[in-house]
């Protein structure tokens, strides 16, 4: 019973994450399915490319919830389904981003304490490193100096995580 509950919760979280990514892409411009897939792949720095079936399932769900709408467009004798954000979708996205920011701030505080970062390091990077949510485009429009600060913070967090993983590996090897 617990595994079933965890599986359902995990699926709901993934669906919510993907839905938010789709809304973020459509906020920038109306797009068709393939454009959305490519935009998500770029926003996740190539780490994830959603499948066509996943995207169209999410698009259908977002349409049923009136968060996006379909706009047909002719392109080289071919009709493409172009999706765009509705007013309700924009409001939902704004609410989601506010919630995401609150969650990110909490996660940064947890990670900072876990990895022993100082409150000064945390405060300097309060805006948030993109490793928690690369899809939100936190580097876009930033000065070179700000981008370097954010990326260096990311690097520091990853280095500390790697050290932790290396310790776990050493402990496992010692226990064999």
N, C-alpha and C positions, 0 to 999 in steps of 0.2 A: 504494500500500500504506500509506503514512504517513497519507494523508487518511482511509482506512478505519479505521485504528487510532484516530485522533483523534476521528472521528465516534462510534465505539463507546464510547470513554472519555467523551466529552461526554454521550452518552445515559445511560450508567451513573451519571454524576454528577448529572444532572437527576433521574433516577428516585430516587436516594438522597435527594436534597434534598426532593423531593415526598413520599416515604415518611416522612421524618422529620417534615415538617409535619403529615401525617395523624396520625401517632402522637402528636404534641404536642396536637393538637385532641382526640383521643380520650382522652388522659390527663385532660383537664378534665371530660369527660362523654361518655357514649355518644351517638352522633349518627348521623343518616342522611346520605346523600351530599350533598344540597343544603346541609345545615347545615355540613358539612365545607368545601364550596366557599366559602360565605359567611365562615366563620371564617378560612380561608386568605386570602381577599381582605382581610379586616380586619387580619390580622397582617402582611400585606405593605403596609399603608397604602394599599390600593387600586391598587398597582402591578401586581398580577397576580391574575387570576381564572382558576383552572384550569377546563378544559372538563370536562363531565360524563364524556366517554369516558376522559379522563386519570385522573380520580378513580376511576372504577369499575375501570379496569385496575389501578391501584395497590391498591385495596381487595381485588381478587381475589388479587393477588400476596401481600399481607400475610396474607390468610386462609390461603393455601396454605403459608405459612411459620409458621402458628400464632401470629402476633403479634397478630392481632385475631380476634374471633369475631362471628358474626351472631346477633342477638337480634331475633325478630319482635315487633312491637308493633302493636296495633290502634289506629287513630286515625280517628275519624269514618267508620266503615265501610270504611276503607282500610287495607290492611296495608302498613306501611313497613318497610324493612330498616334496622334499627338495628345499628350496629357498636360494639363495645367492645374495649378493650385487654385482652389476656390477661396473665397473670403473666409469661410469656415475653416478651411485647411490652413490658411495663414494664421488664424487665431490659435488653432490647435498647435501649430509649429512653434509659435511664440511661447505658449504654455509649456510645451515639451522642452524647449531650450532653457527656460527659466528653471525647470525641474532638473534638467541635466546639469546646469551650472551649480545648483545647490548640491547635487550628488557629487559632482567633480570636486568641489571645495572640500566636502567631507572626505572623499577618497584621498585627496592630496594631503590633508592633515593626517590621515591614518598612515599613508605611505611615508610621509616625512618622519613621523615618530618611529615607524618600523625600521626605516633605513638610517635613522639618526641624523636627519637634517636639522639644521638650526632654524629657529623661528625667523631669523633674518632671511635665510635662503627661501623659506616658504613664502614669506611676505613679498620678496622680490619677484616671485613667480606666481603670485596670487591669480593672475589672469589665466593661468592654466597652461600646462604643457599639452601639446597635441597628442601625447601618447595615450592619454585616457580617452580622447575623442577626436581622432584625426579628421573625422568627417566634418567637423564644425569649422574648419578652415581658419583656425586661430592665427596662422602665420600670414594670412592674406592681409595686405594693406599695412603691415607693420614695417617699421624702419629696419634697416639692416642690423642696427645695434640690438633692437628688441628681439628680432628673429634669433640672433646669436645667443642672447640671454636665455630664451626659451629652449633652444636646441641644446645649449650647454647644460641646462637644468635636466632636460631629458636624458642626456648622456650620463650625467651624474647618477640619476635614478637607475638607469640601466646597468651602469657599472656596479652599483651597490647590489642590485638584484643578481648580477652575475657572480659576485663574491659570495652571496648567500647560496646560490646553486652549487658553486664549487665546494663550499663547506659541506653541503649535503652529500655531494658525491664522495668527498673524502671520508665522511662519517660512514657511508654505506660500504666503501671499500675497506675501511678498518674493521667493520663488523663481519666481514666475510671470512 
